[in-house]
Amino acid sequence: DADKAYEVINGMHTLETRMLAKTINTLTMAEVLGQHPQINVNCNAVPGHFNGKVREKVLHLGLPAPLFTIDFEGKSAGKGSSKPPFDRTIFKRFFDCLDPVFGHQVSLGQTNTVCLCPAITSHSEMSDQALRDAGIQPTTIRIAVGLEDPRSLVAHLIKASKLALDPVAPGFSSKFPNAAKIDAIYRKHYTEVHARYVKSLPSTADLLQ
């Protein structure tokens, strides 16, 4: 309809700027969360990811899409394990604590960051083993990245971990990178992505032709 068409046309004017910010946030969050020993990050921006070469070849400037998943199964734990690291009650408490900084919406492409946990929402009727048989971990969270400062998102996730997960897994929240390292990761990606973007733009001479 006309209203939706207007929103799409109007939004296209800022799409490139918004996507640039989202890719920076995705790179930052993927690296920070990936440094926790008990969190697996499934994002093609992570070094060594099986889709990394496809991202570099196909996506604009080799930048990642602002959508990835994490799980809390532990890097050393076998994916065939039948016992999750946190039971559903505990993990639901943690997931609930992410709101409202991480919006609990079944949506994509918003300016705000939204997340979904299949095991306690869309696939909540399935057992932990059935989830794994379907390729979903009981602690999987899908994150659609928005435009916020990614450090505010990470800080909230750490606080939620401290509140909901530390009581049953002492020290869990302390295994994230420290504040100074998180700042350094963010500045690195902010600088590198903008440098890559500026370099890709046409020169004034090209525009004058």
C-alpha positions in Angstrom: 0.0 0.0 0.0 1.0 3.7 -0.4 2.0 4.2 3.2 4.3 1.2 3.2 5.8 2.2 -0.1 6.5 5.6 1.3 8.3 4.2 4.3 10.5 2.0 2.1 11.4 4.8 -0.2 12.1 7.2 2.7 14.1 4.6 4.6 16.3 3.9 1.6 17.9 7.3 2.0 19.6 6.2 5.3 19.9 2.4 4.6 23.6 2.5 3.8 24.4 4.5 7.0 22.3 2.2 9.1 23.8 -0.9 7.7 27.3 0.4 8.2 26.6 0.9 11.9 24.9 -2.5 12.2 28.0 -4.3 10.7 30.3 -2.5 13.2 28.0 -3.6 16.1 27.9 -7.1 14.7 31.7 -7.4 14.5 32.1 -6.0 18.0 29.5 -8.2 19.7 30.6 -11.3 17.9 34.3 -10.8 18.9 33.5 -9.8 22.5 31.0 -12.7 23.1 33.2 -15.1 21.3 36.0 -14.6 23.9 33.9 -16.0 26.7 34.9 -19.7 27.1 31.4 -20.9 27.5 29.7 -19.0 24.7 29.7 -20.2 21.1 29.2 -17.6 18.4 27.7 -18.6 15.1 28.5 -15.6 12.9 30.4 -15.5 9.6 32.4 -12.5 11.0 34.2 -14.8 13.5 37.7 -15.8 12.2 37.7 -19.4 10.9 33.9 -19.5 10.4 32.9 -21.9 7.6 31.0 -19.1 5.8 33.8 -16.5 6.2 35.0 -16.9 2.6 31.5 -16.6 1.2 31.0 -13.4 3.2 34.2 -11.9 1.9 33.3 -12.8 -1.7 29.6 -12.0 -1.8 28.7 -9.3 0.8 29.3 -5.6 0.3 32.9 -4.8 1.4 33.0 -8.2 3.0 31.0 -7.0 5.9 28.7 -9.3 7.9 24.9 -9.3 7.9 23.6 -8.0 11.3 22.2 -11.3 12.4 23.9 -14.2 14.3 23.3 -16.7 17.0 25.0 -17.5 20.3 24.7 -20.5 22.6 25.9 -21.2 26.1 26.8 -24.8 25.7 30.6 -24.3 26.2 33.3 -24.5 23.6 34.7 -27.8 25.0 31.4 -29.5 25.5 30.2 -31.9 22.8 27.2 -30.9 20.8 25.7 -34.3 21.4 25.6 -33.8 25.2 22.1 -34.4 26.5 22.4 -32.2 29.6 22.3 -28.4 29.0 24.6 -26.2 31.1 21.6 -24.3 32.4 18.1 -25.7 33.0 15.2 -23.9 31.2 14.0 -22.1 34.4 17.5 -20.6 34.9 18.0 -19.7 31.3 14.5 -18.2 30.9 15.3 -16.0 33.9 18.5 -14.8 32.1 16.7 -14.3 28.8 13.9 -12.3 30.5 16.6 -10.1 32.0 17.8 -9.1 28.6 14.6 -7.2 28.0 14.1 -4.3 27.3 17.7 -3.5 26.1 17.4 -6.6 23.9 13.9 -6.4 22.6 11.9 -9.6 22.7 10.4 -9.4 19.3 9.9 -11.9 16.5 11.3 -9.5 13.9 14.3 -8.5 11.9 15.7 -5.3 10.4 14.7 -3.0 13.2 16.8 0.0 14.4 16.8 -1.6 17.9 18.4 -4.9 18.7 16.0 -7.8 19.1 16.6 -11.4 20.3 14.8 -14.7 20.3 15.4 -17.9 22.2 13.7 -20.8 20.3 13.8 -23.2 23.3 11.6 -21.0 25.5 9.5 -19.4 22.7 8.8 -20.8 19.3 10.1 -24.3 20.1 9.3 -24.4 23.8 7.3 -27.6 23.6 10.3 -29.6 22.4 12.6 -31.5 24.8 16.3 -30.5 25.1 17.3 -33.6 23.1 14.6 -32.9 20.4 16.0 -29.4 20.1 19.5 -30.7 19.5 18.2 -33.3 17.0 16.7 -30.4 15.1 20.0 -28.5 15.2 19.0 -26.1 18.0 20.7 -25.8 21.3 18.6 -25.3 24.4 20.6 -22.1 25.1 20.6 -20.7 21.5 19.7 -17.0 21.2 19.3 -15.4 17.8 20.3 -11.7 17.8 19.2 -9.2 15.2 21.6 -6.3 15.7 20.4 -2.7 15.8 22.0 0.7 15.9 22.7 1.1 19.6 26.3 1.4 21.0 27.2 -2.3 21.1 29.1 -1.8 24.4 25.8 -0.9 26.0 24.3 -4.2 24.8 27.3 -6.2 26.0 27.3 -4.4 29.4 23.6 -5.3 29.8 24.2 -8.9 28.9 27.1 -9.1 31.4 24.8 -7.6 34.1 22.1 -10.1 33.2 24.6 -12.9 33.4 25.8 -11.7 36.8 22.2 -11.6 38.1 20.8 -14.8 36.6 23.7 -17.1 35.8 26.3 -16.5 38.4 24.3 -18.0 41.3 24.3 -21.4 39.6 27.6 -20.9 37.7 29.9 -18.8 39.9 32.2 -16.5 38.0 30.4 -16.8 34.7 30.0 -13.1 34.2 33.7 -12.5 35.1 34.9 -14.5 32.0 33.9 -11.8 29.5 36.7 -9.5 28.3 37.3 -6.6 30.7 35.9 -3.1 30.0 39.1 -1.7 28.5 39.4 -4.6 26.1 35.8 -4.2 25.0 36.4 -0.6 24.3 39.5 -1.5 22.3 37.5 -4.1 20.2 34.8 -1.6 19.5 37.2 1.2 18.4 39.1 -1.3 16.2 36.0 -2.3 14.3 34.6 1.2 14.2 37.9 2.5 12.6 38.5 -0.4 10.3 34.9 -0.5 8.9 34.8 3.2 8.3 38.2 3.2 6.6 37.1 0.4 4.3 33.9 2.2 3.5 35.5 5.6 2.8 38.1 3.9 0.6 35.3 2.3 -1.5 33.6 5.6 -2.2 34.1 7.3 -5.6 36.5 10.2 -5.8 35.5 13.7 -6.5 37.2 13.4 -9.9 34.9 10.4 -10.7 31.9 12.4 -9.6 32.8 15.3 -11.9 33.1 13.1 -15.0 
